[in-house]
Each structure stands twice: as C-alpha cells, then as structure tokens.
Amino acid sequence: MDRWCRALVVVTVAMCSPSAFAQSLPSVTASRPAAAVGESFPKDSRIGYVDLERVAALSREGKSATAQLEALRTKKAAEVASRGKQIELLQEKLSAGSAVLNEAAFTRLQRESQRAQLDFQRFNEDAQAEVRDTQQQLWRAFTTRLFPVVGEVATEKNLWAVFSSESTLLWHHPGIDLSEEIARRLDAADSKKH
C-alpha cells in the first residue's frame, strides 16, 4: 500500500477554469506571492500544489495564449463597436425621417433598422461565443501540455498528490509551490520541441 501511495499523483482541476487566460498578467503575478526567498521544496513533503494562473503568467505558452485571446477580444470589440455605430446612424435617420419621409419610406427605414438591430444582436452573441470557444481551446491545449509536466515533477519529488491552488487550500508551506518549476519545465519542453 505504501508504494502505491507514493506513486500516486493527483492533479485536482475541478476548481480551475479557462478564466486563467482572461486575467491580466500583472494582476495574476501580483495577487499570488512567489515562494519565499530561500524556501525550497521540502524533501519530506508528499503533497504539492500548482498555481495554474501563475504558471500561465510565467510560461511562454501561457503568455502566448493570453496574447492570442486578448488580440481576438480586441478585434471583436472593435467589430461590435463599428456595428453599433451603424445602428446609431440608422436610429438617427429614423428619428430625423419621421417628419420628412412619406409613410412607405418611413416603414422601410423602420424595418431596415429592426433588421440591423437583430443582426447586431446575433453578431454580438457570435463574437462572445467565438471568444469563449477560443478561450476553451487554448485552455485545453495548455493543460494538455501542462499535466504531463506536473506528473513528471511529482514523480521525481515522490509526491502523493498535487493540487491546484484554486482548490480549497487553507495553509501551505511556501516551499511546496511548484508553479515556477512547472513553468520553467514547460518552457524547456517547448524549446526542445522547436
């Protein structure tokens, strides 16, 4: 039973989500202190934790995914704003035209405005869905590369379990934070690949 327990590596991800890529890098690194200087991973520890947001903020792959997601968000926000301005222009035409246009022309303009508003709502929903889908794809790709590295570090350190810091963690020794080591190894594995 003892050997089986030592070989067990558990990565708890129930509380973590793709929202890690939504965080801005300065706030992520500022909100979670690094392991205290001089604190190394305790040799007799059988558990560890990984701050997945910090790994995303520290690793090249996480930074790249964050940049991709932010670029998509910026692009979609600009497209939504542009379409919003078109709706405003139609509303202004409609307001100004009520006094000058004949009934048939005014009705046509009303229909055009209603259609444009529906198209705008659909476009906005589609843009939000695209950002969510991209975020989830990037998160899956990140965790697919991350979890084997976590398992490798945990096996080397003879750990029983590795938890994400997003799980309920009431106290921890600062030295058991594996986030920086995981980020370095993820970058090293990425460098070997390219």
N, C-alpha and C positions, 0 to 999 in steps of 0.2 A: 504494500500500500504506500509506503514512504517513497519508493522510486517513482511510482505513478504520480504522486502528488508533486514531486519535484519537476517532472517533465510537463506537467500541465501548464499551459499558457492560456489565459483567458483574457480576451480583449473585450471590454464592455463598451458597446457603442450605442446602447439603447437611447441614451440621452443626447447624443451628438447628432448634428444635422448638417445639411449643406450650408447652413447660415454662416459657417465659419468664413466662407469666401465673401460674404456680404459685409463683413466687418472691415473697417479701415485699418491698415497696418499699424499706424501709431497707437490707436486705442487698444488694439489687441496686445501689443507688446507692453504698453504702459499699464494695462489692467492686471497683468499677471506677472509678478516678480520672478526673476530668474532665480535659480538655486543660489543660495548664499555663497559668497566667495569662499573658497577653501572647503566647501562641503562636497564630498564625493559620495558616490552611491555606496551605501553601507554594504559591506561584503556579506553580512549575515542576514540581509533583508530577503524576504521571499515574495514580496509584492512590489509593484512599481506602478506608476501612473504616467500617462502621457497627456499633455495639454494639446489637443488636436488643433485648436486655433493658433497656438504658439508655433507648432510645427508648420502649419500653413503659412504663418507670417515669417518664419525663419528660412524655410526651404525655397529653393529656386522654383520648384514645381508649384508650390503653393502661391508664391508671388506671381508666377506666370498665369495661373488660373484666376487669381484675383484681378489681375490686369485685363485678362480677356473678358471677364464678367463685367468689369467697370466700363470697358470700351463698348460692349453691347448695350449696357444700360444707358450710357451717354448717347449713343446713336439712336436708340429707341425713344428716349426722352425728347431728342431734337425732332424726330419724325412726328411724335404726338403733338408737340408744340406747334409745328408747322401746320398740321391738320386742324388744330384748334383755332389757329388764326384764320384759316379758310372758313370755318364755321362762323366765327365772329363777323367776317366780311359779309357772309350771306345774311346773318341776322341784321346787320346794318342796312343792307339793301332792302330787306323785308320791311324794316321799320320806316325807311325813307320812301319806299314804293307804295305803302298803303294809301297815301294821299294822291299819288300821281298815276299809278298804274290802273288799267281797267281791271275788271273782276277776273277775267280769264288769265291775264298775265300775272296778276297777284296770286291766284290759285296755283299756277305753275311754279312760281317762285317759292310758295309755301311748301309744296311737295318736294321741290329740289332741296330746300332747307331741311325738311324732315328726313329725306333720304341721306343727306350728308351727315346729319346727326347720328343716324343709325350706323352708317359706315364708320364714323368716328368711334362710336362705342365698340363696334366689333374690332376695329383696328387696335384700339387701346387694350382690349381683352387679349387679342392675339399677341400683342407686344409683351404684355405681362406674362402670358403663358410661355412665350419663347425664352424670356429671361429665366423663368423658373425651370424650364426644361434644360436649358444650358447649364444653369447652376447645379442641377442634379447630375447631369452628365459629367461635369467637371469634378464634382464631389466623388462620384463613383470611380472615376479614373484615378483620382488622388488616393482614395482609400484602397483601391486595388493594388497600387504600388506601395502604399504605406504599411499595410498589415503584415506582409512577409518580412519587412524590415523590423517591425515591432516583435514578431515571433523570433527572428534571428537574435536580436538583442536580449530578449527574455530568456531564450535558451542558453546563451552564453553566460548570463548572470544567474542561471539556475533559479529562476523565479517561479512561483506558483501561480501568480496572477498579475496581470497588468490592467489597470483600469483607466478609462478616460477621465480626465479631470472634470468633465461635465456630469459625471455620476455623483451621487451624494458622497462627498468626501469631507469628513468632519475635521480631520487632522492628518498631517503627513510630515515626515521628516523631509526637510528641503532637499536632501541629497538623493531622494528616490525619484526626483523629477527627471525623466528620461527624454524630455522634449527636445532639448538641444542636440543630444547624441543622435536621436532618431532623425532630426532634420539634416545633420551632417552626413549620416549614412545614406539617407535618401538622395542627397546631392551627389555623394560618391558613387552610388549605384547608377545614377543618371549619367554621371561623367563617364563611367565605364561603358555604358550603353552607346554613347555617341562618339 
